[in-house]
Amino acid sequence: MSEEAKKVKKPFNVKLLYRRTCLIIYDIISVIGASYLALLMRYNFNISEIPSHFMEPINRFLAVNILITLLVLYLFRMYHSLWAYAGETELQNIVISCCISAVCYSVGIQFFKTPGQQAVPGSYYFLYVFLLISFVFVSRFSYRFFRSLKHKQQNKNNGISVMVIGAGEAANLIIKEIVNSNFSTMVIKCIIDDDSGKWGRFIQGIKVVGGREKIIECADIFGIDEIIVAMPSISRVQMSEILDICKETNCKLRSLPGMYQLVNGEVSVSKLRDVEVEDLLGRDPIEVDLDSILGYVKGKRVMVTGGGGSIGSELCRQIAGHKPAQLIIVDIYENNAYDIQQELQADHPELNLVVLIASVRNTNRVNWIFEHYKPEIVYHAAAHKHVPLMETSPNEAVKNNVFGTWKTVQAAAMNGTKRFVMISTDKAVNPTNIMGASKRICEMIIQTFNKHYDTEFVAVRFGNVLGSNGSVIPLFKKQILAGGPVTVTHPDIIRYFMTIPEAVSLVLQAGAYAKGGEIFVLDMGKPVKILDLAKNLIRLSGYRVDEDIKIEFTGLRPGEKLYEELLMEEEGLRETANKLIFVGKPIEIDEMRFFAQLRDLKEASKNESADIRTMIREIVPTYTYKKKGSAE
């Protein structure tokens, strides 16, 4: 602080002086009241029975007692605390300071008694300290009480009516914070818990009204606006079951993130998050063998192509935490590359990080990167993935996906890469669009190269990723925020879904299991109807479907089909150590014919051929498409 600043006097706080003066006057009255009232209580409020030799030492020592008590209270900051936020610490200080004052009183009063007479009865001191603590407590905590009462009265008409699901420790902490807060506009009306032993009991004065079958009924009876799910230890399946009921109430839904926050004492209103549509998938997250992942990534030079994208960036985050010798990020889009670079440098300053701008379509650039950095493990996530856009630019999909993969695979094989993991898609199975067909050709390239080189080439196939670039969820959220309508292509369209961390877990696990030539497939549970997804998201946001937010059907987009598959008929399945991950049996390919077709396809794509789909159909017999007059 500068000398000039130090010289500036603090403004005189008249309001603070007034409050402290009132407290001092109140404490003086409290000492006087406790001194005489304790004696009256000792003799059942019968003044005539009180001996005069008991009154005399109290009268003589009163002034000294007042000064000592005020001094002790001052030392324990009874005139400095913000009593609007008083808690356990302030209560402890009240008890301790009053007890110290009472001890001083019991000693001092002995010097003012009549010689040969008892100063006061022994029980008098216990009554005195009890009364003094009570008087001081009331003066300090009544301000908080009346302020809270005023706050609740003000918010009675515009408060948010809340239902809490769960009657455990997490719920108790949340309820306590909301009930005691002077700022929260939430009013907890009821608690739901499936444990019948808790029904009819109270938490912080709030009644546990019943189990999950009461959710809809109580939401209507109590006029609930918001539901808080305070059960951090339940599984995704259990959460999905509860949310399936809650979403029928049209209430806004929020929940605690997980057990970690409970164990670490981080349960609070600020930790609540909006319930996301992922919570409704009804499938527990994939369990990954972190030891095996750590074993093959630690100390290795690892490259991620498309490292700035949704999947690529999450791969980089996970790999960075497993101490690779070097992490090489390759991406054509500089903004994405910059973002992940800054994030990893901040989170992992010790990481040997290299970020390169490059296109996988550039043969010389790709070869130079592999020759210079010699990556031991490669995760190939670079690809054009947007189905409708690739339908209108099919030659670009072929150039980037097919031949970008081919060039990267060749560079890896020629430069001693030990493992190469390619990101594929369920759209590669019986594809109806260019994107899926191009990815199927990539899988064929992977399996063919695996037969002729020491590099272990594998592919990982999974469905739609929630929260990724191009995911339907962000689009729905924007449409809801704008007041609708929410657009769905077809009422019967279904998709498999997984979260980005799950997708990355699968990719990492595939790298650990890889022996070469496999196509890894995730058991993604039941497919989800996009229409249900849209309805759930509207309800989770606290709106009513087709009343507050309408749903409109726009028709299937080019190349889009009603459902996706994870395996072709020719592919068999065998289990891995992870019961949710399977391996598809490689399909036999006529390699000579395949590479001849690829050469022709390469020339055709360079020449912007209008017949590119026909050529792809010859390579991928399961590819089907609608013929149009002009697709490019």
N, C-alpha and C positions, 0 to 999 in steps of 0.2 A: 504494500500500500504506500502511496506517495505521502510526503510530508504534508502537502496541501490537504490531502484527503483526511489525514489524521487530525488536522486542525479543525476540520468541519465538525461542529457539534451536532449530536443526534437531536432531532426535534423532540420537544417535551411532549410526552404521551399522557394527556390529561385523563383519557379513558382508562389506561392501565393503572394510573395512580388512584383513580376512583375505585376500581375493582379491588385493589390491594388494601385500600383503607377500609372498605366494607368488610373484607375478609378478616382484617385485624380486629375491627370492632366486634364482628360476629364471634371470633375466637375468644375475646375477652369475656363476652356474655356466656360463651360455652363453658369456660373455666369456672366462672361464678356459678352458673347453673348446675354443673356437674358436682361442684364442691358441696352445695347445700342439698341438692336433690338426692344425692347418694345417701346422705344422712337421713333424710325424710323417708326414703325407701327402706332403709334399715329398720326404721321404727314405724313402718306401715302407714306413713303420712300422718302420724299423730304427733304434732309439734310439742304438746304438753309432756310427752314421755321422754323427750330428748334432754339428757342432763346438760347443765350449763357448762360443765368443764369439758364437754365435747365441742361445744360451739366456739368457745374462746380461742383455742389454737387455730381453728379454721379461719376465724375473723382476723386474727393477728398475722397469719401467714399468707392471706389472700393476695395482697399486692405483690409480694415476692413470687408467689406461685404463678401469677399472671405473667410477670416478666420472664421467668424461667421457661414457661410453656411457649410463649411467643418466640423466644430465642431458639428453642429446640425445633419448633415448627419451621422457623426460618432456615435453620441449618439443613433441614430435610426438604427444602425447596417447596414448602407448602404455599408460598406466595409467588412462585415463579412458573409452575407447570401450566401447560395448556389443558385445562380441565375438560374442555370439550372432547378431548381424545384420551381421557384418563383410562388406565387399564390396570393390569395386575401389579406393575411396578409402583404406581402411585398408591394403590391400596396397601401394599406392603409398607411403603413409607409412612402412611398414616398410622398404621398399627404400631410400627416400631417407634415412631416419634412420640406417640401418646403413651406408650409403655415406659419410655425413658422419662418423660415428664412425670408420670405417676410414681416412678421410683424416687425421683428427686423430691417429689411432694411428700412421700412417706418418710423420707429421711429428714427433710427440713422441718416438717410439722412437729417433730420431736423436741425441737429447740424452743417451741412456743407454747408447749403444754404447761399446765399447772404442776408444780413440783409434787411428786408423790401420786399423781393421777395418770390414768391411761389417756393418751392423746385422743384416739377414736377407736371404735370397735374394729377388729381385724377384717371383718367382711366389708367394711366401709371402702377399703382400697380397691377391692375387686369391682364393687359397684361404680366407684369413681372412674376407673380406667375404662370400664364398659361404656359409661355415659359419654366420656370425653371422646372416645373413638367414634361412637355413634353420631355425636354432634358434628365432629370434624368431617366424617364421611358424608353426612347429609349435605353439608355446605358445599363440598367439592363435587360430589357426584350428582347432585340434584340439577346442576346446570346442564350436565350432559343429558340427563333424563328428560328434562323439559324441552331441551333443544331437539332431541330425537323425537319427542312426542309432537312437537310443532312441525317437524319435517314430515313425519308420517301423515299428519292431518292435511298438510299442504298437498301431499301426493296421493291422497286417498282417492281422488276422482280421476287423476291422470296417471296413476301408477300402473306398472306392468304386472299382471297376475301370473304367478309362476307355479308350475307343478314340478316337483323334484322326484325323479325315479331313482330309487336306491335309498336305503336307510342305514348305510354303513358309515365308516369313518370319513370317507371322502364327502359323502352327503352332509354329515355333521359339520365339517369344516366350511363347506360352501354355505350352508344355511346360517351358521353362526356369523359369517362375514356379512351376509345380506341383511340379517335381522339387526345386527349392531351398527351397520353403516349409516352415517348421516347423509350420505350422498346418493346411495342407490335408490332408484325409483321402482325397484322390484318389490313385490309383496307376495310372499310365499303362502299359498292357500292350502296346499295339501302335499302329502308324500305318498308315493306308491312303492311297495316292495312285495316280492313274491313269498317272503318268509311270513307265514301266518302267525308265528310267535310274536311278531312285531306289530301286528294289526291292533289298532286301538291305543297304541302307545304314542308318546310325544317326543319329538326332538326339537329343542329350543322353542317349545310351546306350539309346535306344528304337529298335527295329528297324522299318523300313518293310517290311511283310510282303507287300504286293501291291496290286492295284487294287480297284475297287468290287465286283468279282465275289467278293472274299474277305470282304466285310463280314459276311454272315450266318454263314459258316463260322467266322471268327475270333471273332465275338461269342459263339459257343457254346464254342469251344475255350478261350478266355481267361476265360469267365464274366463278360462285360462287363455292367456295370450302367448305364453312361452313355456316350453318344457325343457328342463335340464336333466340330462341323463348322467347321473353321478355314480357310475359303476365302472371304474377304470380297469377292473380285473376280468371282465367278461370277454368271451371270445367273439369273433366277428359274426359267427352264426347266431349266437344269442343276441348280439346287438341288432342284427338284421331283423330277427323275430320281433323285438321290442319296437324298432322303428317302423316296421310294417303296420303296427297298431297305431303308433303315434302320428304317422303321416295322414291318417284318416281324420284327425282332429283339426287340420288346417292351422295348427299352431307352429310358431317358429321353434326349431329344435336346436339345442346346443348340448355339448358334452365335454367331458374332460378328455385330454389326449390319451392318457394311459397310466399304467401302474407306476411308471418311473416317477411321475410327479407326486404320487402319493407317498412312495418310499422316501423321497428326498424332501418331503415337507413343502412341496411347491403347489399344493392345492389352494386355489383362490379363484375369485370371480374373473380376474385378469387372465387366468389360464384356460378359461372356457373357450371353446371354438365352435363355430357353426358346424352342425352335422353335415357331412359331405355325402354325396351320392355313393362314394366308395363304401361307406358304412352299410349300405343296403345290399351289397353284392352277395353277402351270406357265405363268404369263403374266408377261412383263416389265411393269413399271409404265408408265403412259402418259407419253409425253414431251410436255411443254407448252412452247409458245413464250412464255417469260417476258417477252421484250421487248414482244410485242404486248399482253400482259396489263398490263404496267407502263405502256404507252403510253396505254391507255384508262381506267385506274383512277387513275393519279397525278393529283393536283390536282382530282379530281372529288368531288362530294358523293354518297356511296354509302349506300344503305339496304338492310338485310337483315331481312326479316320472318321470324319463327321463329328469330331469331339465337341463341337459347340452346340449340337442339337439336343433334343430332349433326352434321348437314350444315351447319346455319346457323352454329354456333360455329366450325367449321373454315373456312367461308367468311370469317368475321370475322377469324380469325387470318391467313389468306393476304392478305386485302385490307389489313389493318393494316400488313403489311410492305411494301406497295407505295405508301405515302405518299399516301393520299387527302386531299382538303381537309377532309373530315368523314366520319365513319362513324356512321350512325344505326342502332342495333339496336332492333328492335321485337319484343317477345315477351309473351305473356299470362301465362307462368309466371315469377313473380318470382325464384324460387331459381336457375333456369337463367340468367336475365338478370343476376343479381348475380354468379354465378360467372364468366361470360365478361367482365363488366365489370372485376372485380378482376384477372383474368388479363391483360387487355389494358392496363390502367393500369400494371401492374407491368412488363410486357414492352415497352410502347411509351408511355412517359410523355409524349412529345411529341405523341401522337395527339389530334386534336380528336374526342373521343368523346361521343356522346349515347346514353343507354340509356333507352328508354321502355317502360312497361307499357301494352299496348293489345291489343284483340282486333280481328282483321281483319273480324269480323262487325259491328263498331260503325261505321256509316257516318259519323257526325259526327266521331268520333275519328280515323278514317283520313283523312278529308278535311282535318281541321285539321293533322294531321302533315305531309301533302303540301303544303298551302298555306304552312305555317310554315317548313319546312326545304327545300322545293324540291329533292328528290333528283334527281340527273342519271342515276344508274344504280340500278336496284332488282333485288335478288335475292329472289324470293318463295319462301321455304322453309316458311312457316307452313301446316300442314295436319294433319289427323288421318290417321295412316298405318297404324294397327294393324288388320289385316284382320278377325280374329274379333270384336274389340270393335265395329268399325263395322257388322258384320253384325247385331249385336243392337241397334245404335242408328243405323239408316240415315238418319233425318232429321237427326241431328247431323252426320253425314258430309256431307250435302248443304248444310246451313247453313254449315258451316265451310269445306269445300273448294271447293264451287261458288260460293257467294255471297260468301264471304270473298275469293276470287280475283276475282270480278266487281267488288266494291267497290274492291279495291286497284288493279285494272286501270283502272277508271274514274277514280280519283283521280290515277293516274300520267298518263293521257292528258290530263286537264284541267289539269294543272299543269306541263306541259312536260318530263316525264321523257324522256330521250333513248333509254334502253334498259331493257327490262324482261325479265328472265330468270326463267322459272318452273321450279321443280323438279317433274318428272313421274316416272313409273315405268313399268317394263315391264308392270305389271299393268293399265295403261290399254289394252293391246292385247287385243282379244277378251276383255273382262273377264268374270270369273265371280263378282265380289264388288263390293259397294257402293263400297269404297275405290277400286278400279281404275276403275269406271265414272264415279265423280265426278271422277277425275283426267282421264279422257278428255274429259269435258265442259269441264274447265278448259282443255285443249289447244284445243278448238273455240272457246272464248271468246277465247283468245290470238290465234288465227289470224284470227278475225273482226274484232277490234278493230284488228289490224295494217293492215287494208285501209282504214281510215277515219281514222287518226290518224298524226301524224308520229313518234310513239314507235315504236321498233323492238321489237316483241314477239316473243319466241322461247320455246320450251320445251326442256328437256333431259331426255331419257328414259334411265334406266339401271336396272340390276337391284338385287339385294339388296346392302346395304352391311355389310361385316364390322365388328363393333364398335359399330354404331349402337344406339340405344335400340330394343329389340325384336328385335335380331339373335339368331339361333339360337345363335351361338357362346358368348356369356356364359351362356346358359341351360345349354348342354352342360357348360361348365366348372364351374358350380355343382353340377350333378348328379354330375359325376365327383368333385368335392371331397367331396360327401356320401356317396360310395361307391356311387352309382348307385341305380336304373337310369337310363340315358340314354333319353329318350323321343323317338321319331321317328314322324311321323304316318303315313307310308306307305313301304314298301321301295323303291318306284320313283320317288318324288318327286325332281325335279331343279330346280335354280335356277342362274341366272347370278350370279356374285359379283364384287365389287370392293371395294377398301379405301376408307376415308373420304377420304384424300388424293387417290386417283384420281378419286373422284366429284367432289370439289371442283375438281380440275384440269380436268375436263370442263366443269363449269359455267362456270368462269372463261374457258376457251378459247371456249366458245359465245358468251360475251359479246363476245369479241374478233372472232369471225367474223360476228356477227349483222348481217343486212341487213333482217330483219323477216319474220315469218311462218313461220320454219323450226321443225322439230322435230329437234333434234340427237340422234343415236343413237350409242352407243359400241359398237364391236366388242369384245365382252367375252370372246372366245375360246370355249372349250368350256364347256357347262353342267356343273355338278357335282351328283352325287347326294348328297342330304342324308345318306343312310345311310353312304356312303363318308366323308363329312365327320365323322360321329359316330365311326366306327371309327378314322379317322386321329387324331382328337383324343384318343381313349382310348389309342391306341398311343403318341402323342407324350408322353403323361403318364406313360408307363412301365408301363401296365397291359395285361392280356390281355383281348381282347374276349370276352364271354360266359363268362369264367372269373373274372376279378377284377371286371369291370364288365359288367353285362348291358345289352342294348338291348331296349327294348319298343316295340311299334307301337301307337299310340293311335287311328289312323284320321284321315282328312282332316278338318280343322276347317271350320266353316261358311265358304263362299265361297272355299275353297282349291282350287287345281287342281294336277295333277301336274307341269305344266311351264309356264313363262312364255315369251312371245314378245316380240320387240322391235319388230316391224313388222306392220302389217296388210296384207292382200293388196293393197289399193288403193294403198299407199304404195310409191313407187319409191325408189331410193337414189342419191345422188351423193356423190362423195368431197369432202373438204376438204383443206386443206394438211396436216393431221394424218391419217395413213393409218388411224388407229384411230377417227376420228370421221367419221360420215356424216350426211347431211341427208335426212330423209324428205320426199317431195313432199306439199304441202298437199292435203287432200281438199276438194272443192267442197261447200259447205254452203248450203242454202236459208235465208238469214239471217232473212227475215221470219218464217218458220215456227219457226226456232230460238229467236228471242227471245220469240216468243209462248209456246213451250213452257217457256222459262225462267221467264216470269212465272207460269205455272200451277204450275210446280214449286216456286217460291218460296212461294206461298200454301199449297200442299199440305204443305210441310215445316214451315211455321209452325203449321199445324193438326194436326201430328203424324199425318199421313195413314198409314193402314195399307196404302195402295196405291201407295206411293212407288216401289217397284221397277218396277211396270208403266209408270209415267210415265217413268222413266229409260230403260227398254227402248225407248220410242218415240223418245227423243232419241239413244240409242246403240244402233243395231240389232244390233251385234255382242255386246251384253251378254246373257249367259245366266245363269240362276239356277234353283235348285231351289225349287219352290213349297212353302210350308209353311202349316200352319194358322195359326200366329202367329209372326211373325218379329221383331216389334218388342218 
